[in-house]
Amino acid sequence: MSTPAPGGAAEAKADPGGPAAPAEQDDSKQGPDEKGALHPEEAPPQRAWDTRRDIDRHAPASARFTGRNSGVVAGAINGNVTRTEHHYHGSSGPTRASGEVPASELDRLALTFVAGDTPFEELLERLREERVLVLTGVPFSGRRTAALMLLRRAGATPVHALDRETTPGALLEQVQKGAAPGHVLCDLVTSRTAPLRETHVLSLRDHLRTHDGHLVITTGLRPWTEDDVRTRPWTPPDAGTLMRSHLDRAAGEATARRLLCLAEVRQFLPRAHQPREVVAFSRQLLRLASGEIREEDLRDTTAGLLDEQVREWFEADEDTLHLREKAFLIALAAFDAGPYALTAELSDLLFQELQATVNSGLPKAVPVFGTHILNRLRTARARPYPDREMTEWGPVEQLKAEFLDGRTAFVLLREVWTGHPSARPALVAWLGKLIVDGRPFVRTRAAATVGALAFTDLPSAMALVIEPWAVSRNAQQRVGAVSALTLAHRVGAPNILRITDSWTADNDPNLSWVGIRVQGLLGAERAREALAALRVQARKQYVPDESGPGPLESEIAQSIELLLLSEKAEDVLCEVLRTLDDHRSVFQISVAGFLGACRRTAEEAPDMPLVLRTYRQARLDGTPAAHGIPRLWRACLGDPSFTTEALDVLRAWILAADRDVATSWALADLLPKLADDTTARQRIQHLLRTVRGDDGGPRPASADDLLTALYRA
């Protein structure tokens, strides 16, 4: 065909900020003819069937195909819902530089504080004995409330709150300024150059013993301290225990039991919510019990809590949540329910890109060792679990990680993309690296991430990611654009079918290539329109005087192959047969697509061709495919351009029939319908008499059975 190979035109649209493939890095030094040629080092594009397999195998659960465009997770979260906003006062409660904590606040906290399922009594004993207690824990785990209650129970009231900016070396001076017997410092900031030393603790302890005082310091999971400084971990009460306590006190045991049985409550409790969120949700349950809200409103409450948590992650400063951990959160959103080691590895690539955004003059550096997996996942509200992962080498056992709340991944990506635009260059560069990764799982998840971004902000996702990939000479980037558009549509992004139709008809061969591929992956929803768009492009590609299919003609055939293997195969088959003889170009793509479909088998049944299985079911159900499939086979065998390929496919079916009884029965029923004239009968008979096993092995026994069925017909 005369059309230039995909990759030849519109290279000026390529992503200026994305990572360049080796074949793309020197475009400016090439002439127009060289730019239109396919570079020898460029790998051929993945076949459309393999792209669909990777999407079905590796796409996140929210984007797996269910036979219709649902957008279950994205639509439910991003739709027009009324949410209850919950505003918190940071990790240390209401902000104050320093001063006395009001007695009324201590009394209020004491009414709702739950010590059950916590190390509270042990910590209280340590505080009374040692006078200084350093509590570690994840942010928003109730450390401040626990610290105040420990001081209250120890009789160290009133309580003087120290300024959060107090350094370890200035602690004694600040404590000496306060006249109250109780002291609390929330979120002490330590560093490699300013750690909490044993000398600091000893001097504090001596002063507090002399003045009958107590001090509780709260800090993160891994503060900078000398080895001799003893820290104590704080673990909050179980969410169920905390919620039951609040509901029992406010509404009584009977009402509490009824509320705890609600479906939304059962979904809420296992998600490792912070104590403040449990309390906020409990208040909503009490409003439900009093008739102020409906049960459906509870989902909006949990969505609001999730939004609030995600915002806090990315608003937090470096001391609270390091940039590397924010990169891990983004990577976990992209690879949710994927292998943990892979997620951590690729999150460090994103961390490097984010570092460059923060300060491009600094060399990219990643700490070799860092936060422990359990602490990291606890911060992310995720869980590790062993599971089998399907790879190109078969299933393997992997340690995976997933968010406890299935909505988190989408909410997080939306927040990063729309709430923090400064992160976009790093994110785009990172996704550009992932989409050309050698691992199908990585490529598919990168495309799914772009699909989620397209749902959130289609114009930006198209301009910054999808269109640059689509016009790229790099085949993997073009396939990435195909997968991104497909997955964007599956989660409910708008206008994807319109874009697909427009690109299919485009004169730019790269855009048309992508549009044609997407027609095969999404066209089953509207078989007539998809096939019409493919036929129009096929006519444009057709050049009577040239032999052999052009690059786009082959792509059109592959898309028809996918449509014939879709769940709408009957509708597609009827439409293909209706226009089979309209034009030679239409005949060629239809027959080529059909033969491609005939080569495919299911993973779970490798000896049953999918088209033959469709034929067998159609015979049982009496549907039109029982006549349509034989008609297409006769067209393949009767056309000189396709006879050899058709006989090769038929030979593979005969060998499969020798290994599978169901295949043998179905093929025995089909073959007589292909021998509609003497020439066709003689071809099939010759094939059955001369067929050899794989690698020249003996003639399969099924060949005689099939010959008998042919003679009896």
C-alpha positions in Angstrom: 0.0 0.0 0.0 1.1 3.6 -0.6 0.4 4.9 2.9 3.6 5.5 4.9 4.3 3.3 7.8 3.0 4.6 11.2 5.5 6.8 12.7 6.3 8.8 9.6 4.2 11.9 10.1 3.2 14.4 12.8 6.4 13.8 14.7 6.3 17.4 15.8 3.5 16.6 18.2 5.7 14.2 20.2 5.9 14.9 23.9 8.6 17.4 24.5 8.9 16.5 28.2 8.5 12.7 28.0 11.4 10.3 27.9 12.7 9.6 24.4 13.0 6.1 23.1 16.5 5.4 21.6 15.1 5.6 18.1 13.5 9.1 18.8 16.4 11.0 20.4 17.9 12.5 17.2 14.9 13.4 15.1 16.2 16.9 14.4 19.2 15.6 12.5 17.1 13.6 10.0 15.6 14.6 6.7 11.9 14.2 5.9 12.4 10.9 4.1 14.3 9.4 7.0 11.7 10.6 9.5 9.0 8.7 7.4 11.0 5.5 7.5 10.7 2.8 10.1 13.9 2.7 12.1 15.5 -0.8 12.1 16.0 -0.7 15.9 12.3 -0.1 16.5 10.5 -3.3 17.7 7.3 -4.1 15.8 4.1 -3.2 17.6 2.5 -5.7 19.9 -0.4 -7.5 18.2 -3.9 -6.3 19.0 -4.8 -9.6 20.5 -1.9 -9.5 22.9 -2.8 -5.9 23.9 -6.3 -7.1 24.8 -4.9 -10.0 26.7 -2.6 -7.7 28.8 -5.5 -5.3 29.5 -7.8 -8.2 30.6 -5.0 -9.7 32.7 -3.4 -6.7 34.3 -5.9 -3.8 34.4 -7.0 -2.7 37.9 -10.3 -4.2 39.0 -12.1 -0.9 38.5 -11.3 -1.0 34.7 -11.8 -4.7 33.9 -14.3 -5.2 31.2 -17.8 -6.3 32.3 -19.5 -6.1 28.9 -20.5 -2.5 29.1 -19.1 0.9 29.9 -19.7 1.2 33.6 -17.0 3.3 35.3 -18.0 1.8 38.6 -15.3 3.2 40.8 -14.5 6.4 39.0 -18.1 7.4 38.3 -19.2 6.6 41.9 -16.4 8.8 43.3 -16.3 11.6 40.8 -20.0 11.9 40.2 -22.3 14.7 41.5 -22.7 13.7 45.1 -23.3 15.7 48.2 -20.6 15.1 50.7 -20.2 16.0 54.3 -16.9 17.9 54.8 -14.9 17.1 57.9 -12.3 19.6 59.0 -9.5 18.6 61.4 -6.9 20.7 63.2 -3.8 18.8 62.1 -1.9 16.1 63.9 -1.7 18.0 67.2 -5.3 19.2 67.4 -6.1 22.9 67.4 -2.9 24.9 66.6 -1.4 26.9 69.4 2.3 28.0 69.7 2.4 27.2 73.4 0.3 27.6 76.5 -2.0 25.8 78.9 -4.4 23.3 77.5 -7.9 24.3 78.7 -9.3 22.0 81.4 -12.6 21.8 79.5 -10.7 20.3 76.5 -9.2 17.6 78.9 -12.7 16.9 80.3 -14.2 16.6 76.8 -11.5 14.2 75.6 -11.8 12.1 78.8 -15.5 11.5 78.0 -14.8 9.9 74.7 -11.3 8.4 75.2 -11.1 4.7 74.8 -8.1 2.9 76.5 -9.2 -0.6 75.6 -7.0 -2.5 73.2 -4.2 0.0 73.7 -1.0 0.0 75.7 -2.4 2.9 77.8 -2.0 1.3 81.3 1.6 0.2 80.6 2.5 3.6 79.2 0.9 5.3 82.3 3.1 3.1 84.6 6.2 4.1 82.6 5.3 7.8 82.7 4.8 7.7 86.5 8.1 6.0 87.0 10.3 7.7 84.3 8.6 11.2 84.2 9.5 11.6 80.5 7.7 9.5 77.9 8.4 9.6 74.1 5.5 8.2 72.1 6.0 7.2 68.5 3.3 6.4 66.0 1.8 7.2 62.6 0.2 10.6 62.1 -3.4 11.0 63.2 -3.4 7.9 65.3 -4.5 9.7 68.5 -1.1 10.3 69.9 -2.0 13.8 71.2 -5.2 12.6 72.8 -3.3 9.7 74.4 -0.6 12.1 75.7 -3.1 14.4 77.3 -5.0 11.5 78.9 -1.8 10.0 80.3 -0.9 13.3 81.9 -4.5 13.6 83.3 -4.5 10.1 84.7 -1.0 10.7 86.2 -2.4 13.8 88.0 -0.2 16.1 86.1 -2.7 18.9 85.5 -3.0 21.5 84.3 -1.1 20.7 81.2 1.3 23.1 79.4 1.6 22.6 75.6 5.1 23.3 74.3 5.7 24.9 70.9 6.1 22.3 68.2 9.1 24.2 66.9 11.0 23.5 70.1 14.2 21.6 69.3 15.5 18.8 71.5 18.3 21.0 72.9 15.8 23.6 74.0 13.3 21.2 75.7 14.6 21.8 79.2 14.5 25.6 78.9 10.9 25.4 77.7 9.8 23.1 80.4 11.4 25.3 83.0 9.3 28.3 81.8 6.1 26.5 82.4 4.6 26.4 85.9 2.2 23.6 85.3 3.1 20.0 86.5 2.1 18.5 83.1 3.9 19.2 79.8 3.2 17.9 76.3 5.1 18.4 73.1 3.3 17.1 70.0 5.3 16.1 66.9 8.8 16.9 68.1 11.0 17.6 65.0 14.3 15.7 65.0 16.9 15.3 62.4 20.3 13.8 61.8 22.0 17.0 63.1 19.5 17.6 65.9 18.5 14.3 67.4 16.9 13.7 70.8 19.9 12.7 73.0 20.1 10.8 76.2 21.5 13.9 77.9 18.3 15.8 77.0 16.1 13.1 78.5 18.2 12.8 81.7 18.2 16.5 82.4 14.5 16.7 81.8 13.9 13.7 84.1 16.0 15.3 86.9 14.1 18.6 86.6 10.7 17.0 86.5 11.4 14.8 89.6 12.5 17.8 91.5 9.4 19.7 90.6 6.9 16.8 90.6 6.2 17.2 86.9 5.7 14.9 83.9 6.4 15.3 80.1 5.0 13.4 77.2 6.6 13.9 73.8 4.9 12.6 70.6 6.8 12.0 67.3 6.7 9.9 64.2 7.6 6.3 63.7 11.3 6.8 63.1 12.6 9.8 65.0 16.2 10.7 65.1 17.3 9.6 68.6 20.4 8.2 70.3 20.3 4.5 70.9 19.9 5.0 74.7 16.7 7.0 74.3 13.8 4.6 74.9 10.7 5.3 72.8 7.3 3.7 73.3 5.0 2.9 70.4 1.4 4.1 70.5 -1.3 2.0 68.9 -4.9 3.3 68.8 -7.8 1.2 69.8 -9.5 -1.0 67.2 -11.9 1.0 65.1 -14.8 -1.3 66.1 -14.0 -0.9 69.8 -13.8 2.8 69.5 -17.0 3.1 67.5 -19.0 0.8 69.8 -17.8 2.9 72.8 -19.0 6.1 71.2 -22.3 4.7 70.1 -23.0 3.0 73.5 -22.4 6.2 75.4 -24.5 8.4 73.1 -27.3 6.1 72.1 -27.4 3.0 74.2 -26.4 -0.6 73.5 -29.4 -1.5 71.5 -29.1 1.3 69.1 -25.4 0.8 68.9 -25.8 -2.9 67.9 -28.3 -2.0 65.2 -26.0 0.7 63.7 -23.0 -1.6 63.8 -24.8 -4.1 61.6 -25.3 -1.7 58.7 -23.5 -2.6 55.5 -21.7 0.7 55.2 -20.4 0.2 58.8 -19.1 -3.3 58.0 -17.3 -1.8 55.0 -15.9 1.1 57.0 -14.4 -0.8 59.9 -11.7 -2.9 58.1 -10.2 0.1 56.4 -7.8 1.1 59.2 -9.4 4.5 59.7 -7.9 7.0 62.2 -9.5 7.5 65.5 -10.7 11.0 64.5 -12.4 9.5 61.4 -14.1 6.8 63.5 -15.4 9.5 65.8 -16.6 11.6 62.8 -18.3 8.6 61.3 -19.9 7.7 64.6 -21.4 11.2 64.8 -23.0 10.6 61.4 -24.4 7.3 62.6 -26.0 9.0 65.5 -27.5 11.5 63.0 -28.8 8.6 61.1 -30.3 7.1 64.2 -32.1 10.4 64.9 -33.4 10.6 61.4 -31.4 13.6 60.3 -29.7 11.8 57.4 -30.4 8.7 55.2 -28.4 5.5 55.1 -27.3 6.3 51.6 -25.6 9.5 52.9 -23.1 7.4 54.9 -21.2 6.6 51.7 -20.8 10.3 51.0 -19.4 10.6 54.5 -16.8 8.0 53.9 -15.9 9.5 50.6 -15.4 12.9 52.3 -13.2 11.3 54.9 -11.1 9.7 52.1 -10.8 13.0 50.2 -9.6 14.6 53.4 -7.0 12.0 54.1 -5.6 12.1 50.6 -5.4 15.9 50.7 -3.5 15.8 53.9 -1.0 13.3 52.5 0.0 15.7 49.8 -0.3 18.9 51.9 2.0 17.5 54.6 5.5 19.0 54.9 8.7 16.9 54.4 9.1 16.3 58.1 5.6 14.8 58.3 5.6 12.8 55.1 8.8 12.7 53.0 8.7 13.2 49.2 9.8 9.6 48.7 6.8 8.4 50.6 4.5 10.6 48.6 6.0 9.1 45.4 5.3 5.6 46.9 1.6 6.6 47.5 1.3 7.6 43.8 3.0 4.4 42.7 0.7 2.4 44.9 -2.3 4.1 43.3 -1.0 3.0 39.9 0.0 -0.5 40.9 -2.7 -1.2 43.5 -3.0 -4.9 44.2 0.3 -5.4 42.4 3.6 -6.8 43.6 5.0 -4.7 46.5 8.6 -4.9 45.4 7.7 -3.7 41.9 5.7 -0.8 43.3 8.5 0.3 45.6 11.1 0.0 42.7 9.0 2.1 40.4 8.1 4.6 43.1 11.8 5.5 43.4 11.8 6.3 39.7 9.0 8.8 40.3 10.8 10.1 43.4 13.8 11.0 41.2 11.5 12.8 38.7 9.9 14.7 41.6 13.3 15.6 43.0 14.2 17.1 39.7 11.1 19.2 39.8 11.9 20.5 43.3 15.5 21.3 42.4 16.8 20.4 38.9 20.3 21.4 40.0 20.6 18.6 42.4 21.7 15.1 41.3 19.0 12.5 41.5 19.6 10.3 44.5 17.5 7.5 46.2 18.3 6.1 49.6 19.1 2.4 49.3 17.3 1.5 52.5 14.3 3.3 54.1 11.0 2.7 55.8 10.0 -0.8 56.6 7.3 -2.3 54.4 4.8 -2.6 57.3 5.3 1.0 58.4 5.1 2.2 54.9 1.9 0.4 54.2 0.4 1.4 57.5 0.9 5.1 56.5 -0.7 4.3 53.1 -3.6 2.5 54.7 -2.7 -0.5 52.7 -2.1 -4.2 53.4 0.4 -6.8 52.2 -0.8 -10.2 51.2 0.6 -13.2 49.2 -1.0 -14.0 45.9 -0.4 -15.6 42.5 0.5 -13.2 39.8 0.1 -14.1 36.1 3.3 -13.3 34.2 4.5 -14.1 30.7 6.3 -17.0 32.2 3.2 -18.4 33.9 1.8 -17.8 37.4 4.3 -17.0 40.3 3.8 -16.3 44.0 4.2 -12.6 44.9 3.8 -10.4 47.9 1.3 -7.8 46.9 0.0 -4.6 48.4 -3.3 -2.9 48.1 -5.2 0.0 49.6 -7.7 -1.1 52.2 -10.3 1.2 50.6 -10.7 0.3 46.9 -11.6 4.0 46.2 -8.3 5.3 47.3 -6.3 4.8 44.1 -8.6 6.9 42.0 -9.1 9.7 44.6 -5.3 9.9 45.0 -4.6 10.2 41.3 -7.3 12.8 40.9 -5.8 14.8 43.8 -2.3 14.7 42.4 -3.3 15.5 38.8 -5.8 18.3 39.5 -4.8 19.5 43.0 -1.0 19.7 42.4 -0.3 20.6 38.8 3.4 21.2 39.6 3.7 17.5 39.8 2.5 16.9 36.3 5.9 17.1 34.5 7.4 14.5 36.8 4.3 12.3 36.5 4.2 12.6 32.7 7.9 11.7 32.5 7.5 8.8 34.8 4.5 7.4 32.9 6.5 7.8 29.7 9.2 5.5 31.1 6.7 3.0 32.4 4.8 2.7 29.1 8.0 1.4 27.4 8.9 -1.0 30.2 9.5 -4.6 29.2 6.9 -5.9 31.7 3.3 -6.1 30.5 1.9 -5.5 34.0 3.9 -2.2 34.2 2.8 -1.0 30.8 -0.9 -1.9 31.4 -1.0 -0.1 34.8 0.7 2.9 33.3 -2.0 3.0 30.7 -4.7 2.5 33.3 -3.2 5.4 35.3 -3.5 7.7 32.3 -7.1 6.4 31.8 -7.9 7.6 35.3 -6.3 10.9 34.7 -8.3 11.2 31.5 -11.5 10.6 33.5 -10.5 13.4 35.8 -9.2 15.9 33.2 -9.5 14.7 29.6 -8.1 17.8 27.8 -4.9 17.8 29.9 -4.4 14.0 29.7 -4.9 14.1 26.0 -2.5 17.0 25.5 0.3 15.9 27.8 0.2 12.2 27.5 -2.1 10.4 25.1 -1.7 12.4 21.9 2.1 12.6 22.3 2.2 8.8 22.7 -0.2 8.4 19.8 2.0 10.3 17.3 5.2 8.7 18.5 7.4 6.6 16.3 7.9 4.3 19.3 5.5 1.3 18.9 5.2 0.8 22.6 4.1 4.4 23.1 1.4 4.0 20.4 0.2 0.8 22.0 0.2 2.7 25.3 -2.1 5.3 23.8 -4.4 2.6 22.6 -4.6 1.0 26.1 -5.0 4.4 27.8 -8.0 5.3 25.6 -9.5 1.9 26.1 -9.1 2.0 29.9 -10.3 5.6 30.0 -13.5 4.6 28.3 -14.0 1.6 30.6 -13.9 3.8 33.7 -16.3 6.3 32.1 -14.1 9.1 30.7 -16.2 11.2 28.2 -15.8 11.5 24.5 -13.4 8.5 24.0 -15.5 7.0 21.2 -15.7 10.3 19.4 -11.9 10.6 19.6 -11.6 7.1 18.4 -13.7 7.7 15.3 -11.9 11.0 14.6 -8.5 9.4 14.8 -9.5 6.3 12.8 -10.4 8.6 9.8 -7.4 10.9 10.3 -4.9 11.3 7.5 -2.0 11.1 10.1 -1.1 7.4 9.9 -0.1 7.3 13.5 -3.3 8.7 14.8 -5.3 6.5 12.4 -3.2 3.4 13.6 -4.2 4.2 17.2 -7.9 4.8 16.4 -8.1 1.6 14.4 -6.7 -0.4 17.3 -9.1 1.2 19.8 -12.0 0.3 17.5 -11.1 -3.3 17.9 -11.0 -3.0 21.7 -14.1 -1.0 22.2 -16.1 -1.5 19.0 -18.1 -4.4 20.4 -20.3 -1.8 22.2 -21.4 -0.6 18.7 -20.4 -3.1 16.2 -22.1 -1.4 13.2 -20.4 2.0 13.7 -17.0 0.5 14.5 -17.0 -1.7 11.4 -18.2 1.1 9.2 -15.3 3.3 10.4 -12.9 0.4 9.7 -14.4 -0.1 6.2 -14.0 3.6 5.3 -10.3 3.5 6.2 -9.8 0.2 4.4 -11.1 1.8 1.2 -8.7 4.7 1.6 -5.8 2.2 2.1 -6.7 0.1 -1.0 -4.4 0.4 -4.0 -5.4 -2.2 -6.7 -2.0 -2.4 -8.4 0.0 -3.2 -5.2 0.3 -6.7 -3.8 0.2 -7.4 -0.1 -1.5 -5.5 2.7 -0.4 -2.1 3.8 0.5 -1.3 7.4 -2.9 0.1 8.3 -4.8 -2.6 6.4 -3.1 -5.2 8.6 -4.2 -3.2 11.7 -7.8 -3.0 10.4 -7.8 -6.8 10.0 -6.5 -7.2 13.6 -9.3 -5.0 14.9 -11.9 -7.1 13.0 -10.3 -10.1 14.6 -10.8 -8.7 18.1 -14.4 -7.8 17.3 -15.1 -11.3 16.0 -13.8 -12.7 19.3 -15.7 -10.3 21.5 -18.8 -11.0 23.5 -20.8 -9.4 20.6 -19.4 -11.9 18.1 -22.9 -12.7 16.6 -23.6 -9.1 15.9 -20.2 -8.5 14.4 -20.4 -11.6 12.2 -23.7 -10.5 10.8 -22.4 -7.0 10.0 -19.2 -8.5 8.4 -21.2 -10.8 6.2 -23.7 -8.1 5.2 -20.9 -6.1 3.6 -18.5 -8.9 2.7 -18.8 -8.4 -1.1 -19.2 -4.6 -1.1 -15.6 -3.9 -2.2 -12.4 -5.8 -2.6 -10.8 -3.9 0.3 -13.7 -4.8 2.6 -13.4 -8.5 1.6 -9.7 -8.5 2.3 -9.9 -7.1 5.8 -12.9 -9.2 6.7 -11.3 -12.5 5.6 -7.9 -11.6 7.1 -9.5 -10.7 10.4 -11.6 -13.9 10.4 -8.5 -16.1 9.8 -6.7 -14.2 12.6 -9.6 -14.9 14.9 -9.5 -18.6 13.9 -6.0 -18.9 15.2 -6.9 -17.9 18.7 -7.6 -20.2 21.6 -8.6 -19.6 25.2 -5.9 -19.9 27.8 -7.9 -22.4 29.8 -8.7 -24.5 26.7 -5.7 -24.3 24.3 -7.0 -27.1 22.1 -10.4 -25.5 21.4 -10.2 -22.6 18.9 -12.5 -19.7 20.0 -14.2 -19.4 16.6 -14.9 -23.2 16.6 -16.3 -22.9 20.1 -18.6 -20.1 18.9 -19.7 -22.3 16.0 -20.5 -25.2 18.3 -22.6 -23.0 20.6 -24.4 -21.5 17.6 -25.3 -24.9 16.4 -26.7 -25.8 19.8 -28.6 -22.5 20.1 -29.7 -22.2 16.4 -28.2 -18.7 16.0 -27.0 -17.1 12.7 -23.4 -17.8 13.5 -24.0 -21.5 12.6 -24.4 -20.4 9.0 -22.2 -17.3 9.1 -18.9 -19.0 10.2 -19.1 -21.7 7.4 -19.8 -18.9 4.8 -16.7 -17.0 5.9 -14.6 -20.2 5.8 -15.8 -20.9 2.2 -14.8 -17.3 1.3 -11.3 -17.9 2.7 -10.8 -21.2 0.9 -12.2 -20.0 -2.3 -10.1 -16.9 -2.7 -6.6 -17.5 -4.2 -5.1 -14.8 -2.0 -6.2 -16.5 1.2 -6.4 -20.3 0.3 -2.9 -21.2 1.6 -3.4 -19.3 4.9 -6.9 -20.8 5.3 -5.5 -24.4 4.8 -2.8 -23.7 7.4 -5.4 -22.6 9.9 -7.5 -25.7 9.1 -4.4 -27.9 9.6 -4.0 -26.4 13.1 -7.6 -27.2 13.9 -7.2 -30.8 12.7 -4.2 -31.2 15.1 -6.2 -29.7 17.9 -9.0 -32.1 17.2 -6.6 -35.0 17.8 -6.0 -33.7 21.3 -9.5 -32.7 22.3 -12.8 -34.6 21.8 -15.0 -31.6 21.8 -12.9 -29.9 19.1 -13.0 -33.1 17.0 -16.8 -33.3 17.2 -17.3 -29.6 16.3 -14.8 -29.8 13.4 -16.5 -33.0 12.1 -19.8 -31.0 12.0 -18.2 -28.0 10.3 -16.0 -29.5 7.6 -18.9 -30.8 5.4 -20.3 -27.3 5.2 -17.0 -26.0 3.8 -17.0 -28.4 0.9 -19.6 -26.6 -1.1 -18.1 -27.6 -4.5 -15.8 -30.2 -6.0 -12.7 -28.0 -5.7 -13.3 -27.2 -2.0 -14.0 -30.9 -1.2 -10.8 -32.0 -3.0 -8.7 -29.5 -1.1 -10.1 -30.6 2.3 -9.7 -34.2 1.4 -6.1 -33.7 0.3 -5.4 -31.9 3.5 -6.8 -34.6 5.7 -4.9 -37.3 3.8 -1.5 -35.5 3.9 -1.6 -33.7 7.2 1.3 -34.5 9.5 1.8 -34.0 13.2 3.8 -31.1 14.7 7.5 -31.3 13.7 6.7 -33.8 11.0 5.2 -36.4 13.4 2.9 -39.2 12.3 -0.5 -38.4 10.7 -3.1 -37.6 13.5 -5.7 -40.3 14.1 -8.4 -37.6 14.0 -7.8 -37.1 10.3 -9.5 -40.4 9.4 -12.5 -39.6 11.6 -12.8 -36.3 9.9 -12.5 -37.9 6.4 -15.3 -40.3 7.4 -17.5 -37.4 8.5 -16.8 -35.6 5.2 -17.7 -38.6 3.1 -20.9 -39.3 5.0 -22.2 -35.7 4.6 
